[in-house]
Structures are given as C-alpha cells and as structure tokens.
Amino acid sequence: MGKSDLEEVVKVSKNMVAPGQKIKLDDWDPEDTSSYKGGKKNALKEVERLKVRLEQLHELLYACHSHKLLIVLQGMDTAGKDSTIKMVFEGVNPQWIRVVGFKRPTPQELGHDFLWRVHSQVPENGEIVIFNRSHYEDVLAVRVHKLVPQEIWESRYEEINDFERMLTMEGTSILKFYLNISEDEQKKRLEQRLKDPTKEWKFSLNDLPERGFWPEYMKAYETVFEKTSTKWAPWYIVPGNKRWMRDLIVTTVIVKTLEDLDLSFPRLDPKLRSLTVK
C-alpha cells in the first residue's frame, strides 16, 4: 500500500481539526462512518493490512533512529483508549514502544511546572510513545473541577503549543486523537462493566460522578481543539461508538504519518561488505 492509496481508502482529512477551527462537538457524530465507504467487514480486513504495514514502518523508524512518534489519546471514561492501543499496536515490537498513563500528580510533580512530568516521558529517537491521557488533563479535568484559577489554566494552551512545537523541531511527529463517544454509549459501556465479570475490574466509583460533568468536559474539549490543533500537532476527532471505525481511522493516520517521513533503512559501510563471517 503506497502513500497515495491511504487517503483514498479512508478520508481521514475530514476527522482532522484545522488550526483555529471553531468546534461544536454536537456537530461531530460519534456514529459517523462516512470516512470509509467499505463497511465493517472490509474495514476489519483493512485494519489488519494496515497493522502489518505499521509493524514494518515501526522497525524502519527504529532502524533509522532519527525520528520519533508521540501519540496522544484522549477521551471520556470508556471511550476506548486501552482497547485502541491493544488493537492498533498488536503486532509491533514491544522493545521500541512505550505506553504512558498520567494519573493524579504526585506531591513532587505538583512542585514543578505542569509539563515537568510530561517532558521526561516523550519518545527518544526511533521510539513510539503513546500517552493514555496526557498533559491535556491540565486544561480538562483541572478546568472542569476548578483545581487552579482560570488565569492559570488559560495560559497553558500557549505553553502546550510551544512545548509541542519544540518537540517537532527536535524530530518528533505528534498525533492527537480524541475518541468521541456519546453519553448514551458511555452509559451502555459502564453498565457492561457492571454485568461482565471480565470487565468489572475496570469499573471505578469515580466514573459515575464524572458523568455529571459531561457538558463541562465537552466545552473544555472544544476549547482544546480550537486552541491547540496546530500544523505541527493536529487533533483528530475520531467517531468512537463503533470500534471498527475508530481503529481504522487511528491506524490509517499513524501509517500515513510514518509513510510521509519517507524513511529508508541505513546502509552498511561498503568497506564492511567484504568481511568474511567464519
């Protein structure tokens, strides 16, 4: 599959937030499948093909050791961040990939600027790092729950943009995905966790009160997209109610981004080709 084929198969450009674009999440249907016309059965096959290509590109990224990829996954509880990671990166070499989950800041972390704990986790050359939640919690949960004054969290959008721009100038490609599920879909998934013995371990009592802040979170996310979707670190709003559509869009964007780096395997020094292995 070549670079030009990817956009023809899945129209991921319609899921990308343009810099400065005004966003109302009510206009972004979590059930939307219009980016792909082939239906679920073909989409599942397409995801498998893309995963094979991702595995190849991941090895190439590591071999070149000149670029790195940072993937940010955000979404409401049950949006599917864990399952997206599990599905999309199923075949990649675990030696060259890390998943970082940012929990409530520790006292030490709170003693530094809000990006301090994030900077130490960004990828090194040849590596893919996935943030399962991220520095954006400092303009999402922090805003919704009024953990700091407004003038502080408002200043963070510009700081985040500067931080991400600096990373890209150092060779990091940044992709940010918001897994967009509906409030009704979240309710269904939470109920499944309560009924399924294999899923009930995922249930948290915090999930229920957080549902009460749904409108506040939607407003906070809209501001995030408007202020921090940039040319160097774009946001993609991914319809998340249908898992197959979610996986197809995310995998396509990642593969296309790595393809566009136009990497090639480093060549052996010609002087070494004459060596004899005994």
VENLINFEN-V671876 format. One record per pair of residues at least 12 apart in sequence whose C-alpha atoms are under 10 Angstrom apart, sorted by sequence separation. I is the first residue (numbers start at 1). J is the second residue. D is the distance in whole Angstrom. If there is no record, write none. Layout:
# VENLINFEN-V671876
<<I & J & D> <I & J & D>>
This chain:
# VENLINFEN-V671876
<<73 & 85 & 9> <105 & 117 & 9> <190 & 202 & 9> <191 & 203 & 9> <225 & 237 & 9> <237 & 249 & 10> <238 & 250 & 8> <15 & 28 & 9> <118 & 131 & 9> <139 & 152 & 9> <140 & 153 & 9> <190 & 203 & 7> <236 & 249 & 9> <237 & 250 & 10> <85 & 99 & 9> <138 & 152 & 10> <139 & 153 & 6> <189 & 203 & 10> <190 & 204 & 9> <236 & 250 & 9> <102 & 117 & 9> <138 & 153 & 7> <139 & 154 & 8> <102 & 118 & 8> <118 & 134 & 8> <119 & 135 & 10> <138 & 154 & 10> <139 & 155 & 9> <82 & 99 & 10> <118 & 135 & 7> <139 & 156 & 7> <190 & 207 & 8> <236 & 253 & 9> <100 & 118 & 9> <117 & 135 & 9> <138 & 156 & 8> <139 & 157 & 8> <190 & 208 & 9> <115 & 134 & 10> <116 & 135 & 10> <138 & 157 & 10> <14 & 34 & 9> <15 & 35 & 8> <115 & 135 & 7> <136 & 156 & 9> <14 & 35 & 7> <100 & 121 & 7> <114 & 135 & 8> <115 & 136 & 10> <135 & 156 & 10> <136 & 157 & 9> <139 & 160 & 10> <186 & 207 & 10> <187 & 208 & 9> <12 & 34 & 10> <13 & 35 & 9> <99 & 121 & 9> <100 & 122 & 9> <138 & 160 & 10> <10 & 33 & 10> <11 & 34 & 8> <12 & 35 & 6> <98 & 121 & 9> <114 & 137 & 10> <115 & 138 & 9> <10 & 34 & 9> <11 & 35 & 5> <12 & 36 & 9> <98 & 122 & 10> <114 & 138 & 7> <136 & 160 & 8> <187 & 211 & 9> <10 & 35 & 6> <11 & 36 & 7> <98 & 123 & 8> <135 & 160 & 8> <186 & 211 & 9> <9 & 35 & 9> <10 & 36 & 5> <11 & 37 & 9> <97 & 123 & 9> <8 & 35 & 10> <9 & 36 & 7> <10 & 37 & 8> <96 & 123 & 10> <7 & 35 & 10> <8 & 36 & 9> <9 & 37 & 8> <10 & 38 & 9> <69 & 97 & 10> <70 & 98 & 10> <71 & 99 & 9> <72 & 100 & 10> <73 & 101 & 10> <96 & 124 & 10> <183 & 211 & 8> <9 & 38 & 9> <96 & 125 & 10> <97 & 126 & 9> <98 & 127 & 8> <99 & 128 & 9> <100 & 129 & 7> <101 & 130 & 8> <102 & 131 & 8> <103 & 132 & 10> <96 & 126 & 7> <97 & 127 & 6> <98 & 128 & 7> <99 & 129 & 6> <100 & 130 & 6> <101 & 131 & 6> <102 & 132 & 7> <103 & 133 & 8> <58 & 89 & 10> <62 & 93 & 10> <96 & 127 & 5> <97 & 128 & 5> <98 & 129 & 5> <99 & 130 & 5> <100 & 131 & 5> <101 & 132 & 5> <102 & 133 & 6> <103 & 134 & 9> <183 & 214 & 8> <95 & 127 & 9> <96 & 128 & 7> <97 & 129 & 6> <98 & 130 & 6> <99 & 131 & 6> <100 & 132 & 6> <101 & 133 & 6> <102 & 134 & 6> <182 & 214 & 10> <183 & 215 & 10> <10 & 43 & 9> <59 & 92 & 8> <62 & 95 & 10> <95 & 128 & 10> <96 & 129 & 9> <97 & 130 & 8> <98 & 131 & 9> <99 & 132 & 7> <100 & 133 & 8> <101 & 134 & 7> <102 & 135 & 8> <104 & 137 & 10> <9 & 43 & 10> <54 & 88 & 9> <55 & 89 & 8> <58 & 92 & 7> <59 & 93 & 8> <62 & 96 & 7> <94 & 128 & 10> <100 & 134 & 8> <103 & 137 & 9> <54 & 89 & 8> <55 & 90 & 9> <56 & 91 & 10> <57 & 92 & 9> <58 & 93 & 8> <61 & 96 & 9> <62 & 97 & 10> <102 & 137 & 9> <10 & 46 & 10> <51 & 87 & 9> <54 & 90 & 10> <55 & 91 & 6> <56 & 92 & 8> <9 & 46 & 9> <51 & 88 & 7> <52 & 89 & 10> <54 & 91 & 8> <55 & 92 & 5> <56 & 93 & 10> <59 & 96 & 8> <50 & 88 & 9> <51 & 89 & 7> <52 & 90 & 10> <53 & 91 & 10> <54 & 92 & 7> <55 & 93 & 7> <58 & 96 & 8> <48 & 87 & 10> <51 & 90 & 8> <52 & 91 & 7> <53 & 92 & 10> <58 & 97 & 9> <47 & 87 & 9> <48 & 88 & 9> <51 & 91 & 7> <52 & 92 & 9> <47 & 88 & 8> <51 & 92 & 8> <115 & 156 & 10> <48 & 90 & 10> <114 & 156 & 9> <48 & 91 & 10> <178 & 221 & 9> <6 & 50 & 9> <115 & 159 & 9> <119 & 163 & 9> <123 & 167 & 10> <128 & 172 & 10> <85 & 130 & 8> <114 & 159 & 10> <115 & 160 & 8> <122 & 167 & 9> <125 & 170 & 10> <127 & 172 & 10> <128 & 173 & 10> <129 & 174 & 10> <130 & 175 & 10> <131 & 176 & 9> <114 & 160 & 10> <124 & 170 & 10> <125 & 171 & 8> <126 & 172 & 10> <130 & 176 & 10> <85 & 132 & 9> <124 & 171 & 9> <125 & 172 & 8> <178 & 225 & 9> <1 & 49 & 9> <115 & 163 & 8> <119 & 167 & 9> <124 & 172 & 9> <1 & 50 & 9> <123 & 172 & 8> <176 & 225 & 10> <81 & 131 & 10> <82 & 132 & 8> <122 & 172 & 9> <123 & 173 & 10> <70 & 121 & 10> <71 & 122 & 10> <81 & 132 & 7> <1 & 53 & 8> <70 & 122 & 7> <71 & 123 & 10> <81 & 133 & 8> <176 & 228 & 10> <69 & 122 & 9> <70 & 123 & 6> <176 & 229 & 9> <68 & 122 & 9> <69 & 123 & 7> <70 & 124 & 10> <175 & 229 & 10> <68 & 123 & 6> <69 & 124 & 9> <185 & 240 & 9> <186 & 241 & 9> <67 & 123 & 9> <68 & 124 & 6> <69 & 125 & 9> <180 & 236 & 10> <185 & 241 & 7> <67 & 124 & 8> <68 & 125 & 5> <69 & 126 & 8> <70 & 127 & 9> <71 & 128 & 8> <72 & 129 & 9> <73 & 130 & 7> <74 & 131 & 8> <75 & 132 & 9> <76 & 133 & 10> <174 & 231 & 10> <175 & 232 & 9> <176 & 233 & 7> <177 & 234 & 9> <178 & 235 & 7> <179 & 236 & 9> <180 & 237 & 6> <181 & 238 & 9> <182 & 239 & 9> <184 & 241 & 10> <185 & 242 & 10> <66 & 124 & 9> <67 & 125 & 5> <68 & 126 & 5> <69 & 127 & 6> <70 & 128 & 6> <71 & 129 & 6> <72 & 130 & 6> <73 & 131 & 6> <74 & 132 & 7> <75 & 133 & 8> <174 & 232 & 7> <175 & 233 & 6> <176 & 234 & 6> <177 & 235 & 6> <178 & 236 & 6> <179 & 237 & 6> <180 & 238 & 6> <181 & 239 & 7> <182 & 240 & 8> <65 & 124 & 9> <66 & 125 & 5> <67 & 126 & 6> <68 & 127 & 5> <69 & 128 & 5> <70 & 129 & 5> <71 & 130 & 5> <72 & 131 & 5> <73 & 132 & 5> <74 & 133 & 5> <173 & 232 & 8> <174 & 233 & 5> <175 & 234 & 6> <176 & 235 & 5> <177 & 236 & 5> <178 & 237 & 5> <179 & 238 & 5> <180 & 239 & 5> <181 & 240 & 5> <182 & 241 & 7> <65 & 125 & 5> <66 & 126 & 6> <67 & 127 & 8> <68 & 128 & 6> <69 & 129 & 6> <70 & 130 & 6> <71 & 131 & 6> <72 & 132 & 7> <73 & 133 & 6> <74 & 134 & 7> <172 & 232 & 9> <173 & 233 & 7> <174 & 234 & 7> <175 & 235 & 7> <176 & 236 & 6> <177 & 237 & 6> <178 & 238 & 6> <179 & 239 & 6> <180 & 240 & 5> <181 & 241 & 5> <64 & 125 & 8> <65 & 126 & 4> <66 & 127 & 10> <67 & 128 & 9> <68 & 129 & 8> <69 & 130 & 8> <70 & 131 & 8> <71 & 132 & 9> <72 & 133 & 7> <73 & 134 & 8> <172 & 233 & 10> <174 & 235 & 9> <175 & 236 & 8> <176 & 237 & 9> <177 & 238 & 7> <178 & 239 & 9> <179 & 240 & 5> <180 & 241 & 7> <181 & 242 & 9> <62 & 124 & 10> <63 & 125 & 10> <64 & 126 & 7> <65 & 127 & 8> <72 & 134 & 7> <74 & 136 & 8> <178 & 240 & 9> <179 & 241 & 9> <62 & 125 & 7> <63 & 126 & 7> <71 & 134 & 10> <72 & 135 & 9> <73 & 136 & 10> <74 & 137 & 9> <169 & 232 & 9> <61 & 125 & 8> <62 & 126 & 4> <63 & 127 & 10> <72 & 136 & 9> <164 & 228 & 9> <168 & 232 & 7> <179 & 243 & 10> <61 & 126 & 5> <62 & 127 & 6> <145 & 210 & 10> <165 & 230 & 9> <167 & 232 & 9> <168 & 233 & 8> <60 & 126 & 8> <61 & 127 & 7> <62 & 128 & 9> <144 & 210 & 10> <157 & 223 & 9> <161 & 227 & 8> <162 & 228 & 10> <164 & 230 & 9> <165 & 231 & 9> <166 & 232 & 10> <167 & 233 & 10> <180 & 246 & 9> <59 & 126 & 8> <61 & 128 & 9> <157 & 224 & 8> <160 & 227 & 10> <161 & 228 & 6> <165 & 232 & 6> <179 & 246 & 7> <58 & 126 & 8> <59 & 127 & 10> <145 & 213 & 9> <160 & 228 & 7> <161 & 229 & 9> <164 & 232 & 8> <165 & 233 & 8> <58 & 127 & 8> <141 & 210 & 10> <144 & 213 & 7> <154 & 223 & 10> <157 & 226 & 10> <158 & 227 & 8> <159 & 228 & 10> <161 & 230 & 8> <164 & 233 & 7> <177 & 246 & 10> <58 & 128 & 8> <144 & 214 & 10> <157 & 227 & 6> <158 & 228 & 8> <144 & 215 & 10> <145 & 216 & 9> <157 & 228 & 6> <161 & 232 & 9> <179 & 250 & 10> <141 & 213 & 10> <144 & 216 & 6> <145 & 217 & 10> <161 & 233 & 8> <177 & 249 & 10> <143 & 216 & 9> <144 & 217 & 6> <177 & 250 & 8> <143 & 217 & 9> <144 & 218 & 10> <176 & 250 & 10> <141 & 216 & 9> <144 & 219 & 9> <175 & 250 & 9> <140 & 216 & 9> <141 & 217 & 8> <144 & 220 & 7> <177 & 253 & 10> <140 & 217 & 7> <143 & 220 & 7> <140 & 218 & 9> <142 & 220 & 10> <175 & 253 & 8> <140 & 219 & 9> <141 & 220 & 9> <175 & 254 & 8> <140 & 220 & 6> <174 & 254 & 10> <139 & 220 & 7> <140 & 221 & 7> <173 & 254 & 10> <139 & 221 & 9> <175 & 257 & 9> <140 & 223 & 9> <174 & 257 & 9> <139 & 223 & 9> <140 & 224 & 8> <173 & 257 & 8> <136 & 221 & 9> <139 & 224 & 8> <173 & 258 & 9> <136 & 224 & 8> <173 & 261 & 9> <136 & 228 & 10> <70 & 164 & 10> <84 & 179 & 9> <81 & 177 & 10> <70 & 167 & 9> <81 & 178 & 9> <70 & 168 & 10> <81 & 179 & 7> <68 & 167 & 10> <69 & 168 & 9> <79 & 178 & 9> <80 & 179 & 7> <68 & 168 & 9> <79 & 179 & 6> <80 & 180 & 9> <67 & 168 & 9> <78 & 179 & 10> <79 & 180 & 7> <80 & 181 & 9> <68 & 170 & 9> <69 & 171 & 9> <70 & 172 & 7> <71 & 173 & 8> <72 & 174 & 8> <73 & 175 & 9> <74 & 176 & 8> <75 & 177 & 8> <76 & 178 & 9> <79 & 181 & 6> <67 & 170 & 8> <68 & 171 & 6> <69 & 172 & 5> <70 & 173 & 6> <71 & 174 & 6> <72 & 175 & 6> <73 & 176 & 6> <74 & 177 & 6> <75 & 178 & 5> <76 & 179 & 8> <78 & 181 & 8> <79 & 182 & 9> <66 & 170 & 10> <67 & 171 & 5> <68 & 172 & 5> <69 & 173 & 5> <70 & 174 & 5> <71 & 175 & 5> <72 & 176 & 5> <73 & 177 & 5> <74 & 178 & 5> <75 & 179 & 5> <76 & 180 & 8> <77 & 181 & 9> <66 & 171 & 7> <67 & 172 & 6> <68 & 173 & 6> <69 & 174 & 6> <70 & 175 & 6> <71 & 176 & 6> <72 & 177 & 6> <73 & 178 & 6> <74 & 179 & 6> <75 & 180 & 7> <76 & 181 & 8> <66 & 172 & 9> <67 & 173 & 8> <68 & 174 & 9> <69 & 175 & 8> <70 & 176 & 8> <71 & 177 & 8> <72 & 178 & 8> <73 & 179 & 7> <74 & 180 & 9> <75 & 181 & 8> <76 & 182 & 9> <79 & 185 & 9> <76 & 183 & 9> <78 & 185 & 9> <79 & 186 & 7> <78 & 186 & 6> <77 & 186 & 7> <78 & 187 & 9> <80 & 189 & 10> <76 & 186 & 8> <77 & 187 & 10> <78 & 188 & 10> <79 & 189 & 9> <78 & 189 & 6> <77 & 189 & 9> <78 & 190 & 7> <77 & 190 & 9> <78 & 193 & 10> <78 & 202 & 9> <78 & 203 & 9> <77 & 203 & 10> <77 & 204 & 10> <77 & 206 & 10> <78 & 207 & 9> <77 & 207 & 7> <76 & 207 & 10> <77 & 208 & 10> <77 & 210 & 9> <76 & 210 & 9> <77 & 211 & 9> <76 & 211 & 9> <76 & 214 & 9> <76 & 217 & 8> <75 & 217 & 10> <76 & 218 & 9> <75 & 221 & 9> <74 & 221 & 10> <30 & 179 & 9> <31 & 180 & 9> <30 & 180 & 6> <31 & 181 & 8> <29 & 180 & 8> <30 & 181 & 5> <31 & 182 & 8> <28 & 180 & 8> <29 & 181 & 8> <30 & 182 & 6> <28 & 181 & 10> <29 & 182 & 8> <30 & 183 & 10> <31 & 185 & 10> <25 & 180 & 9> <30 & 185 & 9> <26 & 182 & 10> <84 & 240 & 10> <87 & 243 & 10> <87 & 244 & 10> <88 & 246 & 10> <81 & 240 & 10> <84 & 243 & 8> <88 & 247 & 7> <16 & 176 & 10> <79 & 239 & 10> <80 & 240 & 8> <83 & 243 & 9> <84 & 244 & 10> <87 & 247 & 7> <88 & 248 & 9> <16 & 177 & 9> <72 & 233 & 10> <79 & 240 & 7> <80 & 241 & 9> <15 & 177 & 10> <71 & 233 & 10> <73 & 235 & 10> <75 & 237 & 10> <78 & 240 & 10> <79 & 241 & 8> <84 & 246 & 8> <85 & 247 & 9> <88 & 250 & 8> <89 & 251 & 9> <15 & 178 & 10> <70 & 233 & 10> <72 & 235 & 9> <73 & 236 & 10> <74 & 237 & 10> <75 & 238 & 10> <80 & 243 & 8> <84 & 247 & 6> <88 & 251 & 6> <79 & 243 & 10> <83 & 247 & 9> <87 & 251 & 9> <88 & 252 & 10> <75 & 240 & 9> <85 & 250 & 10> <80 & 246 & 9> <84 & 250 & 8> <88 & 254 & 9> <80 & 247 & 10> <84 & 251 & 9> <71 & 254 & 9> <69 & 254 & 9> <69 & 257 & 9> <69 & 258 & 8> <68 & 258 & 10> <67 & 258 & 10> <26 & 218 & 9> <25 & 218 & 7> <24 & 218 & 9> <25 & 219 & 8> <67 & 261 & 8> <24 & 219 & 8> <23 & 219 & 9> <25 & 221 & 8> <67 & 263 & 9> <24 & 221 & 9> <25 & 222 & 7> <47 & 244 & 8> <51 & 248 & 10> <54 & 251 & 8> <57 & 254 & 10> <58 & 255 & 9> <61 & 258 & 8> <66 & 263 & 9> <23 & 221 & 9> <24 & 222 & 6> <47 & 245 & 9> <50 & 248 & 8> <53 & 251 & 10> <54 & 252 & 9> <57 & 255 & 8> <60 & 258 & 9> <23 & 222 & 6> <24 & 223 & 9> <44 & 243 & 10> <56 & 255 & 10> <64 & 263 & 7> <22 & 222 & 8> <23 & 223 & 8> <44 & 244 & 6> <47 & 247 & 7> <48 & 248 & 9> <51 & 251 & 7> <54 & 254 & 8> <55 & 255 & 9> <58 & 258 & 8> <61 & 261 & 9> <63 & 263 & 9> <64 & 264 & 7> <65 & 265 & 10> <21 & 222 & 10> <22 & 223 & 9> <23 & 224 & 9> <24 & 225 & 10> <43 & 244 & 7> <44 & 245 & 9> <46 & 247 & 10> <47 & 248 & 6> <50 & 251 & 7> <51 & 252 & 9> <54 & 255 & 6> <57 & 258 & 7> <61 & 262 & 10> <63 & 264 & 9> <64 & 265 & 6> <65 & 266 & 9> <23 & 225 & 7> <24 & 226 & 10> <40 & 242 & 9> <42 & 244 & 10> <43 & 245 & 7> <46 & 248 & 7> <47 & 249 & 9> <49 & 251 & 10> <50 & 252 & 7> <53 & 255 & 7> <54 & 256 & 9> <57 & 259 & 7> <60 & 262 & 10> <61 & 263 & 7> <63 & 265 & 6> <64 & 266 & 6> <22 & 225 & 8> <23 & 226 & 7> <40 & 243 & 10> <41 & 244 & 9> <44 & 247 & 9> <45 & 248 & 10> <47 & 250 & 10> <48 & 251 & 10> <51 & 254 & 10> <52 & 255 & 10> <60 & 263 & 7> <61 & 264 & 9> <62 & 265 & 9> <63 & 266 & 7> <64 & 267 & 10> <21 & 225 & 8> <22 & 226 & 6> <35 & 239 & 10> <40 & 244 & 7> <43 & 247 & 9> <44 & 248 & 8> <47 & 251 & 7> <50 & 254 & 9> <51 & 255 & 8> <54 & 258 & 8> <57 & 261 & 10> <60 & 264 & 7> <61 & 265 & 9> <20 & 225 & 8> <21 & 226 & 6> <22 & 227 & 9> <33 & 238 & 10> <39 & 244 & 9> <40 & 245 & 8> <43 & 248 & 7> <46 & 251 & 10> <47 & 252 & 8> <50 & 255 & 7> <53 & 258 & 10> <54 & 259 & 9> <57 & 262 & 10> <60 & 265 & 6> <19 & 225 & 8> <20 & 226 & 5> <21 & 227 & 9> <32 & 238 & 9> <33 & 239 & 8> <39 & 245 & 9> <43 & 249 & 10> <46 & 252 & 9> <50 & 256 & 10> <53 & 259 & 9> <57 & 263 & 9> <59 & 265 & 9> <60 & 266 & 9> <18 & 225 & 9> <19 & 226 & 7> <20 & 227 & 6> <30 & 237 & 9> <31 & 238 & 10> <32 & 239 & 6> <33 & 240 & 10> <57 & 264 & 10> <17 & 225 & 7> <18 & 226 & 8> <19 & 227 & 8> <20 & 228 & 8> <21 & 229 & 8> <29 & 237 & 10> <30 & 238 & 8> <31 & 239 & 6> <32 & 240 & 9> <33 & 241 & 10> <40 & 248 & 10> <16 & 225 & 10> <17 & 226 & 8> <19 & 228 & 8> <20 & 229 & 7> <28 & 237 & 8> <29 & 238 & 9> <30 & 239 & 4> <31 & 240 & 7> <32 & 241 & 9> <33 & 242 & 8> <36 & 245 & 8> <18 & 228 & 10> <19 & 229 & 5> <20 & 230 & 8> <28 & 238 & 9> <29 & 239 & 7> <30 & 240 & 6> <31 & 241 & 6> <32 & 242 & 8> <35 & 245 & 9> <17 & 228 & 10> <18 & 229 & 7> <19 & 230 & 5> <28 & 239 & 8> <29 & 240 & 9> <30 & 241 & 5> <31 & 242 & 6> <33 & 244 & 10> <34 & 245 & 10> <17 & 229 & 6> <18 & 230 & 7> <19 & 231 & 7> <25 & 237 & 9> <29 & 241 & 9> <30 & 242 & 8> <31 & 243 & 10> <33 & 245 & 6> <36 & 248 & 9> <16 & 229 & 9> <17 & 230 & 8> <18 & 231 & 8> <19 & 232 & 10> <32 & 245 & 8> <33 & 246 & 9> <35 & 248 & 10> <36 & 249 & 9> <17 & 231 & 10> <19 & 233 & 10> <31 & 245 & 9> <32 & 246 & 10> <35 & 249 & 8> <19 & 234 & 8> <30 & 245 & 10> <31 & 246 & 10> <18 & 234 & 7> <19 & 235 & 9> <30 & 246 & 10> <33 & 249 & 10> <17 & 234 & 7> <18 & 235 & 8> <16 & 234 & 7> <17 & 235 & 6> <18 & 236 & 9> <16 & 235 & 6> <17 & 236 & 6> <15 & 235 & 8> <16 & 236 & 4> <17 & 237 & 7> <15 & 236 & 5> <16 & 237 & 6> <14 & 236 & 9> <15 & 237 & 5> <16 & 238 & 9> <13 & 236 & 9> <14 & 237 & 9> <15 & 238 & 6> <12 & 236 & 8> <14 & 238 & 10> <15 & 239 & 8> <12 & 237 & 10> <12 & 238 & 9> <15 & 249 & 8> <10 & 245 & 10> <12 & 248 & 9> <13 & 249 & 10> <12 & 249 & 6> <16 & 253 & 10> <10 & 248 & 8> <11 & 249 & 8> <12 & 250 & 9> <15 & 253 & 10> <10 & 249 & 7> <12 & 252 & 8> <13 & 253 & 9> <11 & 252 & 9> <12 & 253 & 7> <10 & 252 & 7> <11 & 253 & 10> <9 & 252 & 9> <10 & 253 & 9> <12 & 256 & 10> <7 & 252 & 8> <6 & 252 & 7> <7 & 253 & 9> <6 & 253 & 9> <6 & 255 & 8> <7 & 256 & 8> <6 & 256 & 7> <5 & 256 & 9> <3 & 255 & 9> <4 & 256 & 9> <3 & 256 & 6> <6 & 259 & 10> <2 & 256 & 9> <3 & 257 & 9> <3 & 258 & 10> <4 & 259 & 10> <3 & 259 & 6> <4 & 260 & 10> <2 & 259 & 8> <3 & 260 & 7> <1 & 259 & 10> <3 & 262 & 10>>
